[in-house]
Amino acid sequence: MVHPYRYKLSAYCDSPRCRVLLIDRQSLLDYLKENPKSGYLVFSVMLRLVGKRFERLQASAGESPVVSDVVKDRTPACGIIDESLENIISVASLEQTDIFKGLTGNQLSAIRHSADVVDFKKDDRIFAQGDNASHVWIVREGTVRLQTESGENKGIDDWRPLVSFMSRAHAFGWTCFVPPYKYRLSGFCESRWCSLIRLNRVDLRRIFEDDFVIGFQVMYYLTAAVGSQFMQYQDAMARNRGIEMMSQW
């Protein structure tokens, strides 16, 4: 379901016998688009499954979603809420973002009333690993850096991110739909200026249940986003391990 549509790992039958259901991707997508309630439910479950795999991947790297006090004492999440929301968050503005393309004016209007725009400067923390995931974030302008922040048993001078990468996905906060509803990584503004749309989890749930077409489209997009972040995290973790091995030679 995620570009470039290649398996990142091999899968083997580990029990005496396995029986699996094989479903053609395009046939499945076509069906779910025609039946958006089913699409919303399927991708809600798929998002949780990918989230669990992300959690296991972090555990294999010795990571924890809980942020230490050392990290929490660093610069807190901050941002400037644009006060001219009537001009900034218009139907046309939302329609320009990939996640909402193809929705009707009424559907975009429902989302618009639950959204605001927050601006950040370079190196501002947008959200913190381990904090309650209460919002979905959509990038309008700028680049976001994702990184782990454990800092456990280290002083501030010795602190360093274990994994860090520039996100190719432009949507964050998928964990607000995945137990235990905590941000798995921290997000920072990497460019000189970042502008993001912020959407409240509770409002989104209400919108999805009122219109399953919106729910299907957003959950599908978020599943693709976490899939992309999963692959980038996996690559960054492998790169870090390679550097650690070389440093011990």
Stockholm file with secondary structure:
# STOCKHOLM 1.0

chainA/1-249         MVHPYRYKLSAYCDSPRCRVLLIDRQSLLDYLKENPKSGYLVFSVMLRLVGKRFERLQASAGESPVVSDVVKDRTPACGIIDESLENIISVASLEQTDIFKGLTGNQLSAIRHSADVVDFKKDDRIFAQGDNASHVWIVREGTVRLQTESGENKGIDDWRPLVSFMSRAHAFGWTCFVPPYKYRLSGFCESRWCSLIRLNRVDLRRIFEDDFVIGFQVMYYLTAAVGSQFMQYQDAMARNRGIEMMSQW
#=GR chainA/1-249 SS CCTTCCCSSCCCCCSSCCCCCCCCHHHHHHHHHHSHHHHHHHHHHHHHHHHHHHHHHHHHTTCCSSCCHHHHTSCCBCCEECSCHHHHSCHHHHHTSGGGTTCCHHHHHHHHTTEEEEEEETTCEEECTTSBCCEEEEEEESCEEEECCCCTTCCGGGCCCSSEEECSCSEECGGGGSTTCBCSSEEEECSSEEEEEEEEHHHHHHHHHHCHHHHHHHHHHHHHHHHHHHHHHHHHHHHHHHHHHHHTC
#=GC SS_cons         CCTTCCCSSCCCCCSSCCCCCCCCHHHHHHHHHHSHHHHHHHHHHHHHHHHHHHHHHHHHTTCCSSCCHHHHTSCCBCCEECSCHHHHSCHHHHHTSGGGTTCCHHHHHHHHTTEEEEEEETTCEEECTTSBCCEEEEEEESCEEEECCCCTTCCGGGCCCSSEEECSCSEECGGGGSTTCBCSSEEEECSSEEEEEEEEHHHHHHHHHHCHHHHHHHHHHHHHHHHHHHHHHHHHHHHHHHHHHHHTC
//
